[in-house]
Amino acid sequence: MFSQKQSFIKGAIIISVGGFISKILGAVYRIPLTNFLGGEGMGIYQMVYPLYCILLTVSASGIPTGIARLISSGSKGAERTAFALYGTIGVIGTILMYMLSAPLASIQGEGAIKLCCIMLCPSVFFVSVLSVVRGYFQGRGNMYPTAVTEVSEQVIKVVIGCVLAYIFRANLALAVASTLFAVTVSEVISTAIALVWYSGKKARRPLYNPSRVPYSAIIKYTIPLTLTAIALPASQLLESIVAVRLLREMTDGATALYGIFSGCAVTIINLPVSITYGLAAASVPQISPLAEKGDIDGAKKKAYKSMLITFAISLPASVVLFAFAPLAVKLIFASLADGEKTILVNLVRIMAVNAVTLSLVQTSSACLTSLGRPVRSTLTQWTTAILRVALTAVLIKFTNLSIAGAAISANCCYLVAALMNFWYISREKSNGSKRNEDNADRIGSNGRRVDETG
């Protein structure tokens, strides 16, 4: 059962269920984590993650979709090239995070961040390898490995993280660092599971055999995806620096406020978004072959179908988030003080619309990649990332919105991103409508540019 290729809907359901379970476990994890770490500890926890996500993005985030696209389009051996390439990049990312731990702690004015980065940095390498395996199976239409490893990551992280946070709860810096070490352990074990799964399918081929797919094909396709994915953590890193520094001019609880926003409100908002992640992943092997053959109209119909289903799922979820924000906060973050709960409820209600817009951005970005337009998705993400940081700074500095300014900024940026991606998809032309700008970012499965007819 776990080795079979699935249909679009079944594949989407499998990966969505896995993603949703993973997010539920992550949200439940916040209950004991907030009890042990408090608002300040959660703030430190979230201040470490942007740098980690940037390095993770460079070494891993473009891989699943890029490899899936190449494999679903008929390129053989792409994953073996990616193992060697991104395994090396993952090692470099791990070393870089270790080296940046002290400077980041100094810039953000929080000494505990150094130890946190050191505990987390090995996971950059392991996620790189894990992402290659996920992309390989997604390209073959099998979503089980992605779903299973996502759930295993969370289960291991929750169990080990809670135990370590409890043991070291008397020392805030050590408690936060130990929870991040749990992330590293979870990635090591999940990567081992994925490699065993992969070796079972490729038993007759050594993992690092020379590949018929050149490095250039991998790089040319995954770099645009990497640049797209890096925009969000880059904006979050800058936002964490800008927002916390500006908030410190107004209150002594700046770190805690940012922890409530980034560590609590965003966690709740991401729950419904995780449900639609499966649609994004399952869209790639459905749309890519059509785009590769030049059937742009057929590919666009598949893309519109994916976005319509995404909207139909996320809209009711957005309404539920707004209506039941107090209940969600009470259940998930019961340990917060009453004043912090009030702030969190307000943030969740402000950001409830993101359940729709962020889900649409997620799906539409995958559709653009499947259509062979990853550069356009990159442009969208960087435009809105810059807008987000600038708008956050303006709203916090020149209004009395405080941390709510960051929430409003996120709303505006995800809406702009969704509209930009939809516009790009609608502009896709079928056979014969070739433009110079199209040639600049349409990339074939062999890494070369191709025209509208493939």
N, C-alpha and C positions, 0 to 999 in steps of 0.2 A: 504493500500500500504506500509506504513512504518513498518508494523509488519511482512512482508513476508520474507522468506528466499530467497536469491538471488543465481543465478548461479555464477560460478567463474568469468566470464568476467563482468557480470553485477555488482557483488559485488566489483570487482576491479575498475570499472568505477565510481561507487558511492563514494567509499572512496577516490579515486584519485581526483575526482572533488572537494570533500570537502576539501581535503588537499591542492589542488592547489588554490582554492578560499582563503583558510586560509593564504597561503603563499603570494598570491597577495595582500591581505589586509595588511599583515605584511610588505611587501615591500613598499606599498603605505604609510603606517604609518611612514616609515622612512623619507618621504619627509618633513612633518611638524615637525617631531621629530628632524631631523638634523637642520632645521631652528631655532628651539627653543634652542637646546642644543649645537649645533656646534660639531666640531671634538672632543674637549676635553670632552664634556658632553657624547658623544657617547662612548668614551673610558671608562669613569667611568661606564656607563650602562653595557658595555660588561665585565668589570672586576668583576662585581657582579655576573653575570650569571653562571660562572663555578661552584662556590660553590653551588648555588641554584640547578644547574643541577645534581651535585653529590648527594645531599640529595634527590632530586626528583627521581633520578635513584634508590637509595636504597629503597625508600618508594613506588615507583610506576612503574618504567619503565619496569620491567620484567613482570608486571601483565597482560596486555592485551593479549600478545602472550601466556603466560603460562596458564592463565585461559581458553583462547580460545582452546588451545591444549587439555586440560583436558576435557572440555565440549564436544568438537567435537569428542573425543575418547570415550564418554559415561559416564564420571564421573558426577554424579548428586550432586548438593549442593556445588560444588567447590566455587562458588561465595560467598555463605554465610559464609563459612570459611574464605575466603579472606577478606570480609568486616571487620570482627573482627580483624584478624591478621594485615592487612595493615592499618586499621584505627588507631590502636595503634602505629604502626611504623611511620605513618604520623605525629601523635602528637609528638613523640620523635624527628622526623626530624625538625619540626617547632621550638621546644625548642632549639635544637642543633644549628640551624642557628642563632637564636637570641643570643645565648651565644658566637658564633664564630664571630659575627659582628665586635666587637672591635679588636680582634686579627687580623682578615683579613685586616681591615683598616690599622693597624700598619704595617703588613708585606708588603702590596702593596704600602704603603706610600701615601695613599689617604684617608683623614679623612671623606670625604662624603660617603664612602662605608658603614660606620656603620649604618647611618640612612636608606640607601637604603636596606640593609639586613633586618632591622627591618620591613620596609614596605612590603617586599616581603615574609617573612617567613611564614605567615599563609597559603599561597597557597600550601605549601608542603602537608599539611593534606588533603586539598580539592581535589588536583590532585590524591592523593592515592585512595580516594573513587571513583572518576570519572573513574579512570583506571580500577577498578574492573567491573563497569557497562559496559564499552566498551568491555572488554574481554569477559564478559558473552554473549553479543549480537554477537560479532565476532565469538565465538565458535558455536553459533546457526545459523551462516551464514547470519546474518542480519547486514549490514554495515551502515545502515541509522543513528543509534544513534551516532556512531563515527563521521561520516561526519557532522551531524547537530551540535553536541557539539563543534567540532573543529572550525566551522564557527562562532558559537555564542561566543566562547572565543575571537576570533579575533575582531569581531564587537564591543563587549563591551569594550575590551582593547583599541581599536583605538579611539572610541568616548570619553571615560572617560580620557584616557591618553592625548589626544590632548587638551582637555579642561583644565586639571590640569597643563600640561606643559605650556600652554599659560598664565594661571593665575599667575604661579610662575616663569615665564621666567626671571625675574630680579635677581633671586637667583638660581645660577646653581645647587648647592647641593640639594635644595628643589625641583627644577624642575625635576631633575633626579629621586629623591625619589618618587615624586608624580606619575611619569609614571610607576614605579614599583608597587606602591600601586594599580594602575589601573589593573595590572596583577592579583593581589589578588582578587579584586572585580569580575573580569571576571571569575575566577575559582570558586568562591562562587556561582555565578548565574548559570554557566554551570553545576556544580555538582547538583544543585537543579533541573535543567531540566532533567538531566540523572536519578536522583532518582525517579522523578515522572514517567518517562518513564518505569523504571524498576518495580516500584510498580504497574503499570498498568498491567504488564505481570505476576506479582507474587502476585496478590491482596489477595490471600487466605493464604499467608505465611508471617509471620513477618520477617523483614529484618535480624534480628540476631538470628534466630532459630538455635539450635544445628545442625550441619551438619554431614552427613554420611561420608564426605571426611575429613580425619584427617589433622591436621596442617602440619604434616610431608610431606604429598603428595604435598601440596602447596609449602612449603619451598624448598623441593628437586627439584622441577621443576622451580620455579621462581628465586632461588638464582643463578644458572648459567646464566640465562637471565639478572639478575641484574648486575652480575659481568661483563657480556659482555657490557651492556649499559653504565656502569659507566666508562669504559675505555676512552671514548671520552671526557666527561666533565672533568675527572681527568687530561687528557693530556692538555686540554684547560686551566685548572686552572694553571698547572705548566708552560705551554707555556706563559700565560699572565704575570706570574711573571718573568720568564726567559727573554722573549722577551723585555718586557718594561724596565727591569733593564739594559740589554745589550744596548738597543737603547738609553737609557739616557746617556750612555757614549759617544754617537755620536751626539745627537741632543737634544734640549730642548723640541721638540714636540713629545716625545716618546709616550705619552698617546694618542695623536691625531692620530699618525700613526697606533697604534694598533686598535684604533676605526675604522679607515678606512678599515683595513684588516678584523677584526672580525665582526664589526657591519655593514659594507657596502658591501664589496666584497663577504663575505660568504652569505649574504642575497640574493644577485643576483644569486649566484651559486645554492642555495637551491631551487630556483623556479622550475626548471625542475625536480629536485630530488623529490619534493613533488608529482609530477604527478605519479611517479612510486611507491610511498608509498602504494597505493592501491593494487598493485600486490603483495607486500610483505604480507600485512594483509590478502588478499583473498587467498593466497597460503596455509595458515595454515589449514583451515577446509577441503581443497582439498587433501592435502598430508598426514596429520596426520592419518586418518582412514586407508589408504593403508599401511602406515608404521606399524601401530598397528596390522594389520592382517598379517604382514610378507611379504607383496608384495612390496619388496624394489625396484624391477625393475620398477613397475608401479609408485611408489612414485618418483623415480629418473626422470622418463619421465615427470611427472608433474613439477618437480623442474627445469629441463632443459627448459621446455616450458616457465615457468615464467621468467627465466633469459634471454631467447632469446627475449621475448617480451620487457623486460626491456631494453635490448641493442638496439633493434630496435627503441624504443621511445627516449632513452637518447642520442644516437649518433647524430641525426640531431639537437637536442637541444644544444649539445656541440658546434657544428659548428656555429649555430646561435649566441650563446653567444660570441664566439670569433669574429665573423664578425661584430656584432652590439653592442659590448661593449661600444663604445663612446655614442651611442644613448641611451642605457639603463642607463648609468651614468647620462647623461644629463636630462633624464626624471625623474629618481627616486631621484637623489641627486643633483638637480640643485643648491642648496644653498651652496655647497662646493666651496671653492676657486679654481681658475684655476689650481694651483699647486697640490692641493689635488685631483682634478678630473683626472689629468694626472696620478698620482700614482694609483688611483682606476682603471682606464682603464687598466693599465699595470697588476694589480693584477687579474682582471677579466679574461684577456686573458691568463695569466699564469695558472689560476685555471679552465679554461673552460673544460678541460679534466675530472675534478672531477664530472661533470654532468653525465658522463658515469660510472666512477669507484665507486663513492659513491652510485649511484643508484644500481649498481651490488652488492656492499657490503650489502646494505639494504635488497635486495631481497634474496641473497644467505644466509644471516644470518637467515632469517625467514624460509628458506627451511631446513637449518640444524636443527633448532628447531623442525620443523614439522617431520623430520626424527628421532627425539629423540636424537640429538647430540648437545645439547646446550653448552656442555663443549668445544667442538671444536671451536665453534664461539667465546667463551670466550678467548681461547688461541690466536685466530687470532687478536681480538681487543686489547688485552694487549700487544702482541708482537709489533703491529704497533703503539700503543700509546707511548710506550717507545722509539721506533725508531723516532717517530715524534718530541718529545721534544728534544732528543739528536741532531737530524739533524738540527732542528731550531736553537739551540744554536750554533752549529758549523758554519752554514751558515751565521748567523748574526755576530758572533764574528770574524771569520777569512776570511770573504769576504767583498766586498763592495755592497752586494745585499740589505742590510738594511731589511726592512719589506718584501721584495720579497723573502727573504730566508724562511720565514714562509710559504709562498704560495707554493714554490717549495717542501718544506718538506711535506706539506699536499698532494701534488700530488703523491709523492713517496709512502707515507704510504697507501693511499687508493688503489693504484695499487697493492701493496703487499697484502693487506687484501683481495681484490677481487680474486687474484690468489690463495691464501691460501684456501679460502672458496670453490672455484671451485674444487680444488684438493681434499679436504675432501669429497665433495659430490661425485666426480667421484670414490673415493675409497670404497664407500658403497657397501657391498656385499649382494647378495640375500641369500635365505634360506640355512642354514647350514654352512655359512662361519663365524664362530664365532672366535673372538680374545679376548685376555685378555683386551686389551685397549678398545675394544668396550664395554665389560661388565662394565667397569669403568664409562662410561658416557651415556649408554643407560638407560633411565628411563621410566617406564610404566606409564599409566594414574593413577594407584593406588599408585605411588610413589616408587614402588619397581623396582629393576633391572630385565630386561627380556632378553632373548637371541634373536638371529636373527629371530627365528620363532614366537616370541611373546609369 
